[in-house]
Every structure is written in structure tokens, then in C-alpha cells.
Amino acid sequence: MSESTVPTGKNAAGAATSPVASVTDPPSLLVVAHGSRDPRAGETVERLAGAAAETLRVRHRVANVDVTGPTVAEALDELPGPVVAVPAFLSSGYHVRTDLPAQLAAHGRAEVTVSEPLGPAEELVGVMVRGLDRIGWCPGDPVVFAAAGSADPGALADVRGMAAALGARVHPRGEPLRPTYVTSAEPRTSAVCAAGGYGPRTFVAPYLLAPGLFHQWLSELPSAGVAAPLGEDREVARLVVRRYRAALARLPWRGR
């Protein structure tokens, strides 16, 4: 029977058990994203997960918490043994703190360790700077920091921290950037850009992981240029690897 078709069972207590795996196998990697109807988003996350799994030499699957499948439960049913779940989110908002834990609990799989989300992270600041460089940004050019938006105070705090960190790299005086949001929070990126941004050579730095509707909206706003989503940079796959390895400290398995 192939790896992807090995079913989970139930133990004596009725909890879900994993597909059969060798006791020497390292934990599998489960990369959990939001989900999007834009196929490019799924392709980006799968590419990140595949690159990380190749480095780690582990089995992997991708799951989504919303919008599209595969669901967390479906992905877990295809992964043997212990699992490290890496949330492919850029802040610790609702989906990371509430939605994902609830879906894991509903599945009943006990041997899952959840890592820190991909963001916030200092590595992502470098990714954003490189993204600006690729579209012609020059030191001194103003930058609009554009995040997805959230009603979660913790997520907004994470975004403010990342905007401050990017400002230290790109603002002429190293001052924090004021974050803007595509939706769900103020100020809206659309309003800032429609008002002329911060001058004729204003560039947009998206704090978005993958292509999709939000990045498309940003690309249609008046600006000197919009950087690519962060997931197109290979450093993000390396960040998945680091999140996985850090999570291993919370597992009894110590072989990697």
C-alpha cells in the first residue's frame, strides 16, 4: 500500500492513530496554509513545502485551514508517525492560535507538534528588501508596507513589528514604516496609494506569502512598483526548515 493511502486507525481510547511508520523515521512535515482559490497560491506553498522536505529528507503534505482542501485532517491521514506542523502564516493571528489547534483537536491525532508560524521573522525582512531591489527600488525611495489585514490584535502587533524592522532597512532615517492593510484594518493600502503614496517613486512591499487576489489588488494600485509575494524567495523554504528543526526540541524523537 502506498504512503498516501495508508489509513489511520483508532487506539483503545478512540483517538486517531497515524499510518504505520518505522520507529527510525523522522517526523513528517505538514505545512499548513490559509487556502486560496487562486491555484498559484497552492503551487507556491507546495513548492516551499517540497523544497523544505527535500532538505530535511522527510515525508510532507500541505493542508489548508480554509477555502480549499486538502484539509488538515485529510493531510494528517496521509502522513505516518509523528508530525511537525509548520503554519505558513506571517503572523500569530486567529488561524494560528485558534483555527489550526481546533482542527488538530477535532482530528484527535496526539503526535503532532506545531511550530512557530513563518512570521514574524527577521529573515523575512531580508526577503522584502530583496523583493524591492528586484523591481527597481533605490535607497531613499519611499515604501508602503502592505499586509493582508486582520481584526486580531496579536496579528496586528506582529505586522507593526515587521513594518518597523523593514523601516530600519529602507527608511532614509531608519524610522518604522506605518503598516497599511489590503482589508480588515486601517489605513487601507488602496487609500494611501490613491492619495499619491509618499511621492512619485513610492514602492509597495507586500507582506503576503503567495500570489492571489490580495496581491492582484496591490498590483492594480498606482505606485512605482509592487514587489513579489515573499514565498517566491528561496529563503522562505529555508525558514520552513528552521521552524521544523526548532519544533523537534519539543518531541521525544531526537535523531535530526
Steps between C-alpha positions, in 0.01 A plus 500: 500500500639842409584763761212723395240226538598351836197563723507620856324297764376545855675397817327343798397844624348588164767756403625517144825318435748565224575286195769241564854640498841370599607596850817643347317733261527872578174689554311585184454863395153650471495854361168665583388800295186711490370372167414691184293452188796632300700192394823701511468527877482124543789452259713742701431324830558157347831619355609631842395180674666279241829690516502487879414129506778426252751675726367320808455167317154449646153425369280804459150617425333839464165583662273804515293625791244676279361552148642189329632155579675290586390550858725451799324172577541372144870582496561340840334181383772469236799562727654224710647531847564824688433821310636853524243750373644830377239776465570685175370826643677831546353582841353325802138584433173310526588220259823421685380537859142372469406347166794263450503370862124438477537303177783293648295431812200397292714250311626350825857431390717529811844488339497841331725787605424846363794729430506876511344658189730622225454860605590722654866426433813704435570283194183632338628857526790402276257332261296821478809712434611266222151514353516879489846491343371276220236754392730800486471646849799713599606611849303813582192400300190489724342164580142405587486193723188304395365214714187292453320644802340345807267576787730309736707732726787252517522474123496879466779527757707252299445707186603821675819331615583388148425846360737649756770247411464572128511874570836453670629366168328721242393829663753779440520561876433142605158589636219242532268476203131548564330176395207512260247225437329352198188433708362467856710777658599863450660676326417325174782464250263605224428834669868574561597424140199684356609809693838486328680279747806681628607644166530401133755225569302322771549123497273242662650225717235227541507303823326213323621144463355400164332635186126543508225757509669727755823524301300554183320793665833650604638469147209710373566792736692810387863455604850482356498123547372212713740234626424130460344294780754375751455131419680543169831548686694182582579635846140428601547127436809513720287670766257205485798273567607709800147501643482121464835445668419735787177309564690172531622614841145440623489143368641184660662411166853645487662360188518817290 
